[in-house]
């Protein structure tokens, strides 16, 4: 059995065959909306923003781990490689479950070496406006943001990065 760690859209739309899913944590990483999406949640002219992982020794990213049957492993990697093609690379990380058991898991991280990497220090009107207006082949950027926030709330997790961006986008949409 192998594991896939999800911290973004795979949490609510895995689209991979899995045996079970469990809440899991990744220590030393934080979830950030630092990846532009011109394929799933935006276009080349109006890219959306999706999450990636950023090294942060003081943080813990909570997500979902999917256990994958050995006979499905190669198919799952091929499907995820295609899905995460816009700047994401495979990484093997050590995840921890609530019972303090750990495992190695495959995850995808979009880092600064890719052209769609777009970090920001604080929420700006430009970021909020972009997220509120972006839409792509997989739906609107707001749907992505709301689904991610909802998945985290369902797990009892408050992620300030996610909730503060959602709050800002909803506030902006009420003013236009």
C-alpha angles and dihedrals in degrees: 000000000000132000134227117197116212126191099161137030095342086071093071101017108035097158089187129105109257137169098215141341127223136182108257139174133220113206121214096024135092131201113243135175090230099124122086116219118209093156108047110015103020145007134255090263095043110022121190126219125248132176130270132170122262125192110254116156092201095055140082122202113208118204143131129290118207119203112221126201113242092240090057097044099097093045091049092051092049092049093046092046088057095044094047095042100120098088101316123127132194117260131176112220138176111248129188128215125212091262090060092252112136133206140177113253138183115239135165122237128184108209138185093276092075124081094233094059107114116170123189130189097214139002112280132186088251092058093044093046091048094051092045093054103034121107132163145163093303096046138268124335088235090058089052092049094046092046092050092048091047092050091052093047090050087057092048093251126138111200110186093199090059101036095046093051091048091049092049093048093048091048090050092049090053090056097052 
